[in-house]
Amino acid sequence: MFEGFEEVRVQAGEASIFVRFGGKGPPVVLLHGHPRTSATWHRVAPLLVEAGHTVVCPDLRGYGRSRGPRFTTDHAGYSKRAVARDVVAVMRHLGHPRFALAGHDRGGAVALRLVLDHPEAVSGAAFLDCLPLTEHLSRITVGFATQWWHWFFFAQPDVPERVITADPDSWYRGDPDVMGRENYDEWQQAIRNPDVVRAMLEDYRAGLSIDRQHEEADRAAGARITCPAMALWSLQDDLEELHGDPLAIWRRWADDVRGHGIDSGHHMAEQAPEALACALTEFLQPKAADAGL
């Protein structure tokens, strides 16, 4: 996995972030979702390097081999605002004050927060299989509550930790043939760590509380995504089924957004890496001059 990439640990304030990076050219950050690690990008990252990019893949705060601060009742230490600051710190440490990014699932929520909080740092943003958290929450239906019930279970205190850590294999099901053996093994190690499980739950607890409040404040203030944006979604997953056209929703937030569905299940980086890399490369190519490279 990640042949030719380097691995570093970056201290970002109260967090210690594990990072993989490689390649040369305009920088792009790939932000994974739940319950994956940066290893989920092992098939996409080399293709972006071949296309002429520096590719940076961090484990999000608390996920994988990254570590965050102690847990608090307001969940602020695991808010998307805090995680977005980690990404900016990592990229500055690597010498990239401006970069493009792609965020999948929960990583997409981090990408949105980063674009809104640090617009000067972002040349373009791709949002993969996600919507703003408040857009999901404002569209709660029986179908959403039935299929995405884990959002609300994860937000409960104490009980989810006990349930998940009692039998992580039954809770988090993965296939090494689909994921790739090394990616699968790294993921297995992560989900067996009680601190990682707690941090992943804090991500969701923050999502329904402090992150929601931040997004609501943005909407009230008229904040928008001003950089070029792209939305991609998995045709074999339920985002479009539950909410309709994702582009129409993202246009409520972005001045310039395009995108399309990809024939894949939810974990598109593992299941449709060539199609995803092709879409990202096409989107990122015009960003080279904007990135100052």
C-alpha positions as CSV (number, residue, x, y, z in Angstrom):
1,M,0.0,0.0,0.0
2,F,1.1,3.6,-0.8
3,E,4.4,2.6,-2.4
4,G,6.7,5.6,-2.5
5,F,4.6,7.5,0.1
6,E,6.1,8.8,3.3
7,E,4.5,8.6,6.8
8,V,4.8,11.3,9.4
9,R,3.1,12.3,12.6
10,V,2.3,16.0,12.9
11,Q,1.5,17.7,16.2
12,A,-1.5,20.0,15.5
13,G,-2.2,21.8,18.8
14,E,-3.9,19.3,21.1
15,A,-4.0,16.6,18.4
16,S,-1.4,14.2,17.0
17,I,-2.1,13.5,13.3
18,F,-0.8,10.5,11.4
19,V,-0.3,11.4,7.7
20,R,0.7,9.6,4.5
21,F,1.9,11.8,1.6
22,G,3.6,11.3,-1.7
23,G,4.0,12.7,-5.2
24,K,4.8,16.0,-6.7
25,G,2.6,18.8,-8.1
26,P,-0.5,20.6,-6.9
27,P,-1.5,19.4,-3.5
28,V,-4.7,17.6,-2.7
29,V,-5.8,16.3,0.7
30,L,-8.0,13.2,0.9
31,L,-10.2,13.0,4.0
32,H,-11.7,9.6,4.8
33,G,-15.1,8.8,6.4
34,H,-16.4,6.6,9.2
35,P,-15.2,4.0,10.2
36,R,-12.2,4.0,7.8
37,T,-8.6,5.3,8.1
38,S,-6.4,7.0,5.5
39,A,-5.7,3.6,4.1
40,T,-9.1,3.6,2.4
41,W,-7.4,5.8,-0.3
42,H,-4.8,3.2,-1.2
43,R,-6.1,2.6,-4.7
44,V,-7.0,6.3,-5.5
45,A,-3.9,8.1,-4.1
46,P,-1.4,6.4,-6.5
47,L,-3.6,7.3,-9.5
48,L,-3.7,11.0,-8.4
49,V,0.1,10.9,-8.0
50,E,0.4,9.5,-11.6
51,A,-1.8,12.4,-12.7
52,G,0.7,14.9,-11.3
53,H,-0.4,15.7,-7.7
54,T,1.0,15.7,-4.3
55,V,-1.4,13.6,-2.3
56,V,-1.8,13.9,1.4
57,C,-3.9,11.4,3.4
58,P,-4.3,12.0,7.1
59,D,-6.1,9.9,9.6
60,L,-8.8,12.2,11.0
61,R,-8.5,13.3,14.7
62,G,-9.2,10.2,16.8
63,Y,-9.4,7.8,13.9
64,G,-6.8,5.2,13.0
65,R,-3.5,6.3,14.3
66,S,-4.3,9.9,15.0
67,R,-5.1,11.0,18.5
68,G,-7.1,13.9,19.9
69,P,-7.7,15.5,23.3
70,R,-9.6,14.3,26.2
71,F,-13.3,13.9,25.8
72,T,-15.6,16.7,27.1
73,T,-19.4,17.0,27.4
74,D,-19.6,19.7,24.7
75,H,-17.7,17.4,22.2
76,A,-15.8,20.5,21.0
77,G,-12.5,18.6,20.8
78,Y,-13.9,16.4,18.1
79,S,-15.9,19.0,16.2
80,K,-15.4,19.5,12.5
81,R,-14.0,22.9,13.3
82,A,-11.2,21.3,15.4
83,V,-10.5,18.7,12.8
84,A,-10.4,21.2,10.0
85,R,-7.7,23.1,12.0
86,D,-5.8,19.9,12.1
87,V,-5.8,19.6,8.3
88,V,-4.6,23.2,7.8
89,A,-1.8,22.6,10.4
90,V,-0.7,19.4,8.6
91,M,-0.6,21.1,5.2
92,R,1.3,24.1,6.5
93,H,3.7,21.7,8.2
94,L,4.2,20.0,4.8
95,G,4.7,23.3,3.1
96,H,1.3,23.7,1.4
97,P,-0.6,26.8,2.6
98,R,-3.1,26.4,-0.2
99,F,-4.5,23.1,-1.5
100,A,-7.5,21.2,-2.9
101,L,-9.3,18.6,-0.9
102,A,-11.8,15.8,-1.2
103,G,-13.8,14.5,1.7
104,H,-15.8,11.3,1.9
105,D,-18.7,10.7,4.3
106,R,-17.7,12.3,7.7
107,G,-14.6,13.6,5.9
108,G,-16.9,15.6,3.7
109,A,-18.3,17.4,6.8
110,V,-14.7,18.3,7.7
111,A,-14.1,19.5,4.2
112,L,-17.2,21.8,4.4
113,R,-16.0,23.2,7.7
114,L,-12.5,23.8,6.3
115,V,-13.8,25.6,3.2
116,L,-16.0,27.9,5.3
117,D,-13.5,28.6,8.1
118,H,-10.4,28.8,6.0
119,P,-11.4,29.8,2.4
120,E,-8.0,31.3,1.7
121,A,-6.4,27.8,2.1
122,V,-8.7,25.9,-0.4
123,S,-8.4,26.0,-4.1
124,G,-11.2,23.5,-4.7
125,A,-13.3,21.0,-2.8
126,A,-14.9,17.7,-3.7
127,F,-17.7,16.3,-1.5
128,L,-18.1,12.6,-1.8
129,D,-21.3,10.8,-0.7
130,C,-22.3,13.5,1.8
131,L,-24.3,16.6,2.3
132,P,-24.0,19.3,4.9
133,L,-25.1,17.9,8.3
134,T,-28.0,20.3,8.7
135,E,-29.3,19.4,5.3
136,H,-29.6,15.8,6.4
137,L,-31.2,16.8,9.7
138,S,-33.7,19.1,8.1
139,R,-34.9,16.3,5.9
140,I,-35.6,13.6,8.5
141,T,-38.2,11.2,7.3
142,V,-39.1,7.6,8.4
143,G,-36.8,6.3,5.6
144,F,-33.9,8.4,6.8
145,A,-34.5,7.5,10.5
146,T,-34.7,3.8,9.6
147,Q,-31.7,3.7,7.3
148,W,-29.5,6.2,9.2
149,W,-30.5,5.3,12.7
150,H,-26.9,4.9,13.7
151,W,-26.5,8.7,13.7
152,F,-28.8,8.9,16.7
153,F,-27.6,5.7,18.4
154,F,-24.0,7.0,18.3
155,A,-25.0,10.2,19.9
156,Q,-26.2,8.5,23.0
157,P,-23.9,8.5,26.1
158,D,-21.9,5.4,27.1
159,V,-24.1,2.7,25.6
160,P,-22.6,2.7,22.0
161,E,-19.1,2.2,23.3
162,R,-20.2,-0.9,25.2
163,V,-22.1,-2.4,22.3
164,I,-19.4,-1.8,19.7
165,T,-16.3,-2.8,21.7
166,A,-18.1,-6.0,22.9
167,D,-18.0,-7.4,19.3
168,P,-16.5,-5.0,16.8
169,D,-16.5,-7.6,14.0
170,S,-20.3,-8.0,14.3
171,W,-20.8,-4.2,14.3
172,Y,-18.3,-3.1,11.6
173,R,-18.3,-5.6,8.8
174,G,-15.6,-5.4,6.1
175,D,-14.4,-7.7,3.3
176,P,-10.7,-7.9,2.7
177,D,-11.2,-8.9,-0.9
178,V,-13.1,-5.6,-1.5
179,M,-11.1,-3.4,0.8
180,G,-7.6,-4.8,0.0
181,R,-5.9,-6.9,2.7
182,E,-3.6,-4.2,4.1
183,N,-6.4,-1.7,4.2
184,Y,-8.6,-4.2,5.9
185,D,-5.9,-5.2,8.5
186,E,-5.3,-1.5,9.4
187,W,-9.0,-0.9,9.8
188,Q,-9.4,-4.0,11.9
189,Q,-6.7,-2.8,14.3
190,A,-8.4,0.6,14.6
191,I,-11.9,-0.7,15.4
192,R,-10.4,-2.9,18.2
193,N,-9.0,0.1,20.0
194,P,-11.5,1.5,22.5
195,D,-10.1,5.0,22.3
196,V,-10.6,5.0,18.5
197,V,-14.2,3.8,18.9
198,R,-14.9,6.5,21.5
199,A,-13.4,9.2,19.3
200,M,-15.5,8.0,16.3
201,L,-18.6,8.3,18.4
202,E,-17.5,11.8,19.5
203,D,-17.5,12.7,15.8
204,Y,-21.2,11.8,15.6
205,R,-22.0,13.4,19.0
206,A,-20.4,16.6,17.8
207,G,-22.3,16.3,14.5
208,L,-25.7,16.5,16.2
209,S,-24.7,19.3,18.6
210,I,-21.8,21.7,18.1
211,D,-21.3,21.0,14.4
212,R,-25.0,21.6,13.8
213,Q,-24.8,24.9,15.6
214,H,-21.9,26.0,13.6
215,E,-23.7,25.2,10.3
216,E,-26.8,26.9,11.4
217,A,-24.8,30.0,12.3
218,D,-23.2,29.9,8.8
219,R,-26.6,29.7,7.1
220,A,-27.9,32.6,9.2
221,A,-24.8,34.7,8.2
222,G,-25.2,33.8,4.5
223,A,-21.8,32.0,4.4
224,R,-21.1,30.2,1.1
225,I,-18.5,28.0,-0.5
226,T,-16.7,30.4,-2.9
227,C,-14.1,28.0,-4.4
228,P,-15.0,25.6,-7.2
229,A,-16.8,22.5,-5.8
230,M,-17.8,19.1,-6.9
231,A,-20.2,16.6,-5.5
232,L,-20.0,12.9,-6.3
233,W,-22.4,10.2,-4.9
234,S,-22.6,6.4,-5.0
235,L,-25.4,5.2,-7.2
236,Q,-25.7,2.0,-5.2
237,D,-26.1,3.8,-1.9
238,D,-29.1,5.8,-0.7
239,L,-28.2,9.5,-0.7
240,E,-30.1,10.3,-3.9
241,E,-32.9,8.0,-2.9
242,L,-33.5,9.7,0.4
243,H,-32.8,13.3,-0.5
244,G,-33.2,13.8,-4.3
245,D,-30.6,15.5,-6.5
246,P,-27.5,16.1,-4.3
247,L,-26.4,18.9,-6.7
248,A,-29.5,20.9,-6.0
249,I,-28.8,20.7,-2.3
250,W,-25.2,21.6,-2.6
251,R,-26.1,24.7,-4.8
252,R,-27.8,26.1,-1.6
253,W,-24.2,26.3,-0.3
254,A,-21.9,26.7,-3.2
255,D,-21.5,29.3,-6.0
256,D,-19.9,26.9,-8.4
257,V,-20.7,23.2,-8.1
258,R,-20.9,20.3,-10.5
259,G,-20.9,16.5,-10.2
260,H,-22.5,13.2,-10.9
261,G,-23.2,9.8,-9.5
262,I,-20.6,7.0,-9.6
263,D,-21.6,3.3,-10.0
264,S,-20.4,2.1,-6.6
265,G,-21.4,1.3,-3.1
266,H,-20.8,3.8,-0.3
267,H,-17.0,3.2,0.0
268,M,-16.3,4.5,-3.5
269,A,-12.5,4.8,-3.0
270,E,-12.3,1.1,-2.5
271,Q,-15.1,-0.1,-4.9
272,A,-14.6,2.3,-7.8
273,P,-11.2,3.8,-7.5
274,E,-10.6,4.4,-11.2
275,A,-13.9,6.2,-11.8
276,L,-13.3,8.3,-8.6
277,A,-9.7,9.2,-9.5
278,C,-10.8,10.1,-13.0
279,A,-13.5,12.5,-11.8
280,L,-11.1,14.0,-9.2
281,T,-8.3,14.4,-11.8
282,E,-10.6,16.2,-14.2
283,F,-11.8,18.5,-11.4
284,L,-8.4,19.2,-10.0
285,Q,-6.4,19.9,-13.2
286,P,-7.5,23.6,-13.5
287,K,-6.5,24.1,-9.9
288,A,-2.8,23.8,-10.6
289,A,-2.3,27.5,-11.3
290,D,-4.6,28.5,-8.5
291,A,-2.5,26.5,-6.0
292,G,0.5,28.6,-6.9
293,L,2.5,25.7,-8.5
